[in-house]
């Protein structure tokens, strides 16, 4: 939408199910978590994948959300300059948007068939992992607390020190 001139350069919006929604401004804990998470994801997915921070993914004709991170195959970026329609992982870093990310985005991402969707919950210092997409979201949802050893990320490294 910015590329076509519909919205001014620098607009912070998402196109979700036909609606243009404003994105929340980043606060200190969110900025810290996003920076730390970027480093961890880039290290983990350094071969054969590309980590796209805060860039759109295309879901049909009516949605172009901008997850905080989308992990896509390198070939998707080499083969086309378009925004990807597939990703192996989508991640949202949430505080004020937690309810929206848990309900609306989980349904949107699950319906589109993204295999894994994570929410870094800044309020509760946890990671919510969604797997097994289906029409209404995800069939498997697991919450990991900061102290859980089985979390797929070193959660203590993501949250602002207390």
VENBEL-V893149 format. One record per residue. N is the residue number from 1. RES is the residue in one letter. PHI is phi as a letter, one per 30 degrees, with the letter a starting at -180 (999 if undefined). PSI is psi as a letter, one per 20 degrees, with the letter a starting at -180 (* if undefined). OMEGA is omega in whole degrees, -180 to 180 (* if undefined). Layout:
n=<N N>
res=<RES RES>
phi=<PHI PHI>
psi=<PSI PSI>
omega=<OMEGA OMEGA>
//
This chain:
n=<1 2 3 4 5 6 7 8 9 10 11 12 13 14 15 16 17 18 19 20 21 22 23 24 25 26 27 28 29 30 31 32 33 34 35 36 37 38 39 40 41 42 43 44 45 46 47 48 49 50 51 52 53 54 55 56 57 58 59 60 61 62 63 64 65 66 67 68 69 70 71 72 73 74 75 76 77 78 79 80 81 82 83 84 85 86 87 88 89 90 91 92 93 94 95 96 97 98 99 100 101 102 103 104 105 106 107 108 109 110 111 112 113 114 115 116 117 118 119 120 121 122 123 124 125 126 127 128 129 130 131 132 133 134 135 136 137 138 139 140 141 142 143 144 145 146 147 148 149 150 151 152 153 154 155 156 157 158 159 160 161 162>
res=<X X X X X X X X X X X X X X X X X X X X X X X X X X X X X X X X X X X X X X X X X X X X X X X X X X X X X X X X X X X X X X X X X X X X X X X X X X X X X X X X X X X X X X X X X X X X X X X X X X X X X X X X X X X X X X X X X X X X X X X X X X X X X X X X X X X X X X X X X X X X X X X X X X X X X X X X X X X X X X X X X X>
phi=<999 d e d j d c d e i d c b b c b h i c c c d c d d d c d d d d d d d d d d e d d d d d d c d c i b b c c d h b d b c b i c b b b d b d d b b c b d e d d d d d a d d d d c b a d a c b c c b b d c e d d d d c d d d d d d d e d i d d b b c b d c d d c h b b c c c b i d a e c k b d c b b c c d e d d d d d d b d e d d c d e e d>
psi=<h g h i j h q q p j p n r q o o l i q o p q q q q p r g h g g g g g g g h g g g g g g h l i o i r p o o p l q q q p n b i j p m r n q h p p o r q h h h h h i q i q q q i q q i p q p p o p f h j g g g h h f g h g g g h g h i j p h p p q o o o h g j l r p o p p r m q a h j d q h p p p p p r h i p h j q i q n h h i h q p q *>
omega=<176 -180 -178 178 179 178 180 177 179 178 178 -178 172 176 -175 177 176 -180 174 -176 176 175 179 175 -179 175 -175 179 180 179 179 -178 -180 179 179 -179 177 180 -179 -179 179 178 -177 -176 -175 -177 176 -179 175 177 180 179 173 177 -177 163 -177 177 -179 -178 -171 -180 175 -179 177 178 179 175 170 176 -177 177 178 -177 178 -178 179 -175 -175 175 -179 174 -177 175 180 175 177 -179 171 -179 172 173 -168 164 180 -178 -173 -179 179 -179 -179 -175 -172 -178 178 178 -179 -178 178 179 180 175 176 -170 -178 -179 -179 170 172 -175 -177 -179 -176 179 -177 177 179 -176 178 177 -180 -178 172 -171 -177 179 -178 -179 -178 179 -179 177 177 176 -178 -176 -177 -180 -176 -179 -179 177 172 -171 -179 180 -174 -174 177 180 -179 *>
//
